[in-house]
């Protein structure tokens, strides 16, 4: 029976009486070949979906840019002033068009920079504490608490800023003006009413810092947790202290993630509308005084939505939106260049 099986090319039965599956000369069985084919198809489908998703996102961004350009160019062509230098009041009534971006650009950048200067070091400290020093029983509650800050609606932050934080900062503002008024950051404002209510650029920056803190913290914490265990153990084996492990192993590895998270937070700060609309909603001078008020791109557009009754008026504010779009694009491109340079 065995000889017949060998001569016919069949594989003899196994010890339990069952026949083994036939195999190809390279050792692959039909089931393995079928499984490999399915995996190749799945890989191709996944690859096409990934490429298609990236293409769709790029297409949407391009369409948004084209829409902003198409709506802004006619209004810019009729503008009676230089869009990049005009600092007077916006006039978009009738056939008179006069508008510019310097004051909006200034206020937007100032409050965003204040928010980053406050949020970045705090987020870095929280991330290092949660990944390196915090007891395990505290990591979960602290993480959930910080992440919950991202779920608070922006209008709630605005109400908190103008009704709670602003009045609480009034004595601080008065002390800063009285004792540090020789500095350009804390001089007597031209609009004293804003300082008396706390509706200043400083208050707006602090509120924005709280709003972007969970974004920066979440990204930074996740990147720090991915630090290879071997890097930590190697530093400890060389006699490094806990602080030196963080400095020499964790921070260099997670720097790109830290910058990426900060840029995500900056994008949130640049485009924030409702919170800032409640805190600062009047135009202010272009100087370094944090006790003044101001209008950002987003608050200017939202504050004058009632004027969107003609193409010319609408195009003027869309021009401001186009500038904000370009500013955000430049900031993100610069961040990617910094991250790429550190890899």
DAFEN-V691927 format. One record per helix or strand. SS is the DSSP state (H for helix, E for strand). FROM is the first residue (numbers start at 1). TO is the last residue. If there is no record, write none. Layout:
SS_FROM_TO + SS_FROM_TO
//
This chain:
H_2_8 + E_13_13 + E_19_19 + E_23_23 + E_29_29 + H_30_78 + E_91_91 + E_98_98 + H_102_133 + H_136_151 + H_154_180 + H_192_197 + H_201_225 + H_229_237 + H_242_271 + H_274_279 + H_297_303 + H_305_307 + H_311_342
//
